[in-house]
């Protein structure tokens, strides 16, 4: 079992004992998503820490999008709940890159690849995403690459 999955399970037990309803519910949803990922496909398998992090990133993105949707519909109570769940999930993800760090990282990749225009976006995105390694959303990375190449 991956260390991250074990940490999620241990933290779930701790949250249950502390009667922390928000953390308990959130970690149960995350662990259910991890289990679903493990049994999807032809064969059941254990996920690596990187794969568990990918599931966590997906879950965090779902919470962010749901909070925006609820907020836009005037359902502030549900939006707050989604934001709170997103904060719980974010605690298990690596620290996100600041805008300045992202700008510097993309500039470094653009210089290294010799990219000169939008035609090189795919090449730059591939290397930038590898360097970002889950510390920034793909949309943020793509927007910065577009800004620097455009």
Secondary structure, DSSP 8 states (H G I E B T S, - for coil): --HHHHHHHHHHHHHHHTT-HHHHHHHHHHHHHHHHHHHSSSS-----HHHHHHHHHHHHHHHHHHHHHHHHTT-HHHHHHHHHHHHHHHTTS-----HHHHHHHHHHHHHHHT--SGGGHHHHHHHHHHHHTTSS-HHHHHHHHHHHH-
